Amino acid sequence: MKAAVLIEAGKPLQIEQVNISSPGPHEVLIRTAACGLCHSDLHFIEGTYPHPLPAIPGHEAAGIVEAVGSEVRTVKVGDAVVTCLSAFCGHCEYCVTGRMSLCLGGDTRRKAGDAPRLTRPDGSIMNQMLNLSAYAEMMLVHEHACVAINPEMPLDKASVIGCAVTTGAGTIFNACKVTPGETVAVIGCGGVGLATINAAKIAGAGRIIAADPIPEKRALALKLGATDVVDAMADNAAAQIQELTKGGVDHAIEAVGRPASGELAVKSLKRGGTATILGMMPLSHHVGLSAMDLLSGKKLQGAIMGGNRFPVDIPRLVDFYMRGLLDLDSIVSETIPLERINEGFDKMKRGDAARSVIVFDQ
């Protein structure tokens, strides 16, 4: 199969032929239909976050089940599916207490000594990234890394549900449990931030403030449900948010992974408010609350993948789209072939696009 391979951090992805194994027990072979370009992949491509190489990035995908291994119970051949990087084992402490996104998924990967899922033509190992490696014509994943969806759902739109929308919407519905009338500020209006804004509108948030330095993204945020916009780079951005809400927001959600954005989220809170960090911050960075913040009842939390329970959440998000509540058409800015993947990441680094999606020939 054809795949985009990361051979060396900091270098462009290379299109190569890669061998993929047959599905073993509990494994599903998926023909990839579409895969979004996510900023998280860019962190690995640039070497900000380490990963064994060579590897195939890509973790925000949708496709059609091509084959299943023995013991698979959740999907069947021909199903349309969305994949999710938070593969869950189903029996650890996190899974049985309803925190599936925290599962380390050890039982969902092949064991040491087993044949690898992916290899290069010379027989050497191709590392699978984030349980998926979706910048490829096919994916071989554990059945707990995918979920069947409505077959009428367009798969280019469905792909972004696998990460950006699951993270943003999950944060609103699961991690923050936003209730009607509460105020929300979203820092960063990329794919995750825009999905967060859209979900806050669905949840009935009273005021939704979008902060981003790029005017085009602020305009898109208004289209998706923001009631107000602020230039995140303005010296008085926090003061503007405090003034708009007469004292700060109930929820400030950082969705870009920049230290200054985390600081802005904390400064935007009202007494008793909660700051939620979604972006992948530099590994050495610390986000904190001051003593006065703590005395004011403010809280700080992370929400990996939005605290999702994806076998339940993803079909619901698909239903939201089909009913016209979730505006994925605005979040997906363009579709491109795999051969243009490096061009897509260059656009991302310039801040040009909301979400570019790789579309494979079906």
C-alpha positions in Angstrom: 0.0 0.0 0.0 1.0 3.6 -0.4 1.7 5.7 2.7 3.3 8.9 3.9 6.3 8.0 6.0 8.2 10.1 8.6 11.8 8.9 8.2 13.6 11.7 10.1 12.1 14.4 12.4 12.1 17.8 10.8 12.1 16.5 7.3 9.1 16.3 4.9 7.1 13.1 4.8 8.0 10.7 2.0 5.5 8.7 -0.1 6.5 5.0 0.1 5.2 1.5 -0.5 4.6 -0.2 2.8 3.5 -3.8 3.6 0.5 -4.4 5.9 -0.2 -7.6 7.8 -3.4 -9.6 7.8 -5.7 -9.0 10.8 -5.1 -11.2 13.8 -7.5 -11.8 16.7 -9.5 -8.6 17.6 -7.9 -6.7 14.6 -9.7 -4.9 11.8 -8.3 -4.1 8.4 -9.7 -0.8 7.1 -9.4 0.8 3.6 -8.8 4.4 4.4 -11.2 6.9 2.8 -10.0 10.1 4.4 -7.6 11.4 7.1 -7.4 14.9 8.5 -4.2 16.8 9.0 -3.9 17.5 12.7 -1.5 19.7 14.6 -0.6 16.8 16.8 0.9 15.0 13.9 3.0 18.1 13.2 4.5 17.9 16.7 5.8 14.4 15.9 6.9 15.4 12.3 8.9 18.4 13.7 10.4 16.3 16.5 8.8 18.3 19.3 7.4 15.1 20.6 9.6 12.0 20.2 8.5 8.8 18.5 10.3 5.7 17.1 11.1 6.1 13.4 10.4 5.4 10.7 6.7 5.7 11.3 3.5 6.6 9.5 1.7 9.5 11.2 -2.0 10.2 10.9 -4.7 9.5 13.5 -7.9 11.3 12.4 -9.5 9.0 9.9 -12.5 7.3 8.4 -12.8 4.3 6.1 -14.5 1.0 5.2 -13.8 -2.3 6.9 -12.0 -4.6 4.4 -11.5 -7.6 6.7 -11.7 -8.7 10.3 -9.8 -11.1 12.4 -11.1 -13.8 14.7 -13.1 -12.7 17.8 -14.0 -9.3 16.4 -17.5 -8.4 17.6 -17.9 -4.7 17.1 -17.6 -4.2 13.4 -18.1 -6.3 10.2 -16.8 -6.2 6.6 -18.3 -3.3 4.7 -19.0 -1.1 7.7 -18.2 2.6 7.5 -16.0 3.4 10.5 -14.3 6.3 12.3 -11.0 5.5 14.0 -9.8 7.0 17.3 -6.3 7.0 18.8 -7.6 6.3 22.3 -7.8 2.6 21.8 -9.1 1.1 25.0 -8.6 -2.3 26.6 -12.0 -2.5 28.3 -10.9 -4.0 31.6 -8.3 -1.7 33.3 -9.1 0.7 36.2 -9.7 3.6 33.8 -12.0 1.7 31.5 -14.2 0.2 34.2 -14.5 3.6 35.9 -15.7 5.2 32.7 -12.4 7.1 31.8 -11.7 5.2 28.6 -9.6 8.0 27.1 -7.0 7.5 29.9 -6.5 3.8 29.1 -3.0 3.1 27.9 -4.3 0.4 25.6 -1.5 -2.0 26.2 -3.7 -5.0 25.2 -4.7 -3.4 21.9 -1.2 -3.7 20.4 0.6 -6.7 19.1 2.8 -8.4 21.7 6.6 -8.4 21.6 7.7 -11.3 19.4 4.5 -11.1 17.2 4.9 -10.1 13.5 4.6 -6.3 13.2 1.5 -4.8 11.7 3.5 -2.7 9.3 6.8 -3.4 7.5 9.0 -1.9 4.8 9.6 -3.8 1.6 13.0 -5.0 3.0 11.2 -6.5 5.9 12.2 -3.9 8.5 9.6 -2.6 11.0 7.5 0.4 10.1 6.4 1.9 13.4 2.6 2.4 13.9 1.9 5.9 15.3 -0.9 6.4 17.9 -2.4 3.0 17.3 -3.5 3.9 13.8 -0.9 5.3 11.2 -3.7 6.7 9.0 -1.7 8.5 6.3 -1.9 5.3 4.4 -4.2 3.6 2.0 -5.1 1.0 4.7 -5.0 0.7 8.5 -4.7 -2.4 10.7 -6.1 -1.6 14.1 -7.6 -3.2 17.2 -11.4 -3.3 17.1 -11.4 -1.0 20.1 -9.7 1.7 18.0 -12.7 2.1 15.6 -16.5 2.4 15.7 -19.1 1.8 13.1 -21.1 4.8 11.9 -24.1 5.7 9.8 -23.2 4.6 6.3 -24.8 7.7 4.8 -22.2 9.9 6.6 -19.7 11.5 4.1 -16.4 10.0 5.1 -14.3 13.1 4.4 -16.3 14.9 7.0 -16.5 11.9 9.3 -12.7 11.7 9.5 -12.3 14.9 11.5 -14.6 13.5 14.1 -11.9 11.0 15.0 -9.7 13.7 16.7 -10.6 17.4 16.3 -14.3 17.1 16.9 -14.1 14.3 19.5 -11.6 16.3 21.4 -13.4 19.7 21.1 -16.9 18.4 21.6 -15.9 15.9 24.2 -14.3 18.7 26.2 -17.6 20.6 26.2 -19.9 17.6 26.9 -17.7 15.4 29.1 -14.8 17.2 30.7 -16.4 20.6 31.3 -20.1 19.5 31.3 -21.1 22.9 30.1 -24.7 23.7 31.1 -27.0 26.1 29.2 -26.2 29.8 30.0 -22.6 29.3 31.1 -19.9 31.4 29.5 -17.0 29.8 27.4 -13.8 31.2 26.0 -11.9 29.2 23.4 -8.3 30.1 22.8 -7.2 29.0 19.3 -9.5 28.5 16.4 -8.0 25.6 14.5 -9.9 22.4 14.0 -10.2 21.5 17.7 -11.0 25.1 18.7 -13.7 25.4 16.1 -15.3 22.1 17.1 -15.2 23.3 20.7 -17.1 26.5 19.7 -19.6 24.5 17.7 -20.2 22.1 20.6 -20.6 25.0 23.1 -23.3 26.4 20.9 -25.0 23.0 20.8 -24.7 22.8 24.6 -26.5 26.2 25.0 -23.6 28.2 26.3 -24.7 31.8 26.9 -21.7 33.6 25.6 -18.9 32.0 23.5 -15.8 34.1 23.0 -13.2 33.0 20.4 -9.6 34.2 20.7 -7.3 33.8 17.7 -4.7 36.1 16.1 -5.9 35.4 12.5 -9.0 37.4 11.4 -10.2 34.7 8.9 -10.3 32.2 11.8 -12.2 34.6 14.0 -14.7 35.1 11.2 -15.1 31.3 10.9 -15.5 31.1 14.7 -18.5 33.5 14.4 -20.0 31.3 11.7 -19.7 28.2 14.0 -21.3 29.8 17.0 -19.0 32.3 18.7 -20.9 35.4 20.0 -17.7 37.5 20.3 -14.1 37.4 19.0 -10.9 38.7 20.4 -7.4 38.9 18.9 -5.5 36.5 21.1 -2.2 38.4 20.5 -3.6 41.7 21.8 -2.0 42.9 25.0 -5.4 43.3 26.6 -7.0 40.1 25.3 -7.7 38.8 28.8 -9.1 42.2 29.9 -11.4 42.2 26.8 -12.7 38.8 27.8 -13.2 39.9 31.4 -15.0 43.0 30.2 -17.3 41.1 27.8 -18.4 38.7 30.5 -18.4 41.2 33.4 -15.8 39.3 35.4 -14.6 36.3 33.4 -15.8 33.0 31.9 -17.0 29.8 33.5 -14.8 27.8 31.2 -11.7 28.8 29.3 -10.4 26.1 26.9 -6.9 26.2 25.4 -6.9 24.5 22.0 -3.6 25.4 20.3 -0.7 24.2 22.6 1.1 27.5 23.1 2.3 28.6 26.6 0.8 32.1 26.1 -2.5 30.6 25.2 -2.6 28.6 28.5 -1.8 31.8 30.4 -4.6 33.6 28.6 -7.1 30.9 29.4 -6.2 31.2 33.1 -6.5 35.0 33.1 -9.9 34.8 31.4 -11.6 32.9 34.3 -14.2 34.2 36.7 -14.1 33.2 40.3 -14.8 29.4 40.5 -14.1 29.0 36.7 -12.2 26.1 35.1 -9.4 26.3 32.6 -9.0 23.2 30.4 -5.8 22.6 28.4 -6.3 20.6 25.2 -3.2 21.7 23.1 0.1 19.8 23.2 2.3 22.2 25.1 6.1 22.0 24.9 7.1 19.1 27.1 9.1 21.3 29.4 6.3 23.8 30.0 4.2 24.1 33.1 0.8 25.7 33.3 -0.3 26.8 36.8 -2.6 28.8 39.0 -1.5 31.4 41.4 -2.3 31.4 45.1 -5.0 34.0 44.6 -6.5 31.9 41.7 -6.7 29.0 44.1 -8.3 31.2 46.8 -10.8 32.2 44.2 -11.9 28.6 43.6 -10.4 28.5 40.1 -9.5 25.1 38.7 -7.1 23.8 36.0 -7.5 20.5 34.2 -6.3 18.5 31.2 -8.7 16.6 28.9 -6.9 14.2 26.7 -9.1 13.6 23.6 -11.9 15.5 25.4 -12.4 12.7 27.9 -14.2 10.8 25.2 -16.0 7.5 25.3 -15.7 7.2 21.6 -17.9 4.1 20.9 -20.8 6.2 22.2 -19.7 9.7 21.4 -18.6 9.4 17.8 -22.0 8.0 16.5 -23.7 10.8 18.4 -21.5 13.4 16.7 -22.3 11.8 13.4 -26.0 12.1 14.2 -25.4 15.8 15.1 -23.9 16.4 11.7 -26.7 14.5 9.9 -29.3 16.6 11.7 -27.5 19.9 10.8 -26.3 20.7 14.3 -22.6 20.1 13.8 -21.1 22.2 11.0 -18.2 20.0 9.7 -18.5 21.5 6.3 -17.1 24.8 7.6 -14.4 23.0 9.7 -13.0 21.1 6.7 -11.4 23.8 4.6 -10.1 21.6 1.7 -9.6 18.0 0.5 -6.2 17.1 -1.0 -4.6 13.8 -2.3 -1.9 12.1 -0.2 0.8 13.4 -2.6 0.1 16.9 -1.3 0.4 16.1 2.4 3.6 18.2 2.9 1.9 21.2 1.2 -1.0 20.7 3.6 1.3 20.8 6.7 3.0 23.9 5.3 -0.4 25.6 5.2 -1.1 24.6 8.7 2.2 26.1 9.9 1.2 29.4 8.2 -2.2 29.2 9.9 -4.0 29.3 6.5 -6.5 26.5 6.9 -9.0 25.3 9.5 -8.7 21.6 8.5 -7.2 20.0 5.5 -8.3 16.4 4.8 -6.4 13.8 2.7 -8.9 11.9 0.5 -7.9 8.5 -0.9 -9.3 7.0 -4.1 -12.0 4.5 -3.3 
